[in-house]
């Protein structure tokens, strides 16, 4: 399964990249959950998110790797319950002197007993929430 979300923000690329690298921004990508940065090592930050879904509590760990060009790769540490693999990226493309096109991509493979159509709706909701949170953080930083 592959999901992509693009949006434009009124901020120069370097400002958008800087905001995306902030701990508060990474934590904010998971609204409605208790999320914290649990490790920082070199160009990588690890976030752990505690959430409640379908009446069950769970925990998800994500590694964010910051590339020299400002883009970010991320991957979920899969526990084998739903996902075999889930990774993605945040990319930033200048679309003018004070505008940036932000692209969020996620691609994953579910376990054999978890049909992708059952998880696609919630994942689409999650990428929309991530986009809204990232857009809000970048726009707020650009105004200050």
Secondary structure by P-SEA (a helix, b strand, c coil): cbbbbbbcccccaaaaaaaaacaaaaaacccccccccccccccbbbbbbbbccccccbbbbbbbbbccccbbbbbbbcccccccccccbbbbbbccccbbbbbbbbbbccccccccccaaaaaaaaaaaaaaaaaaaaaaaaac
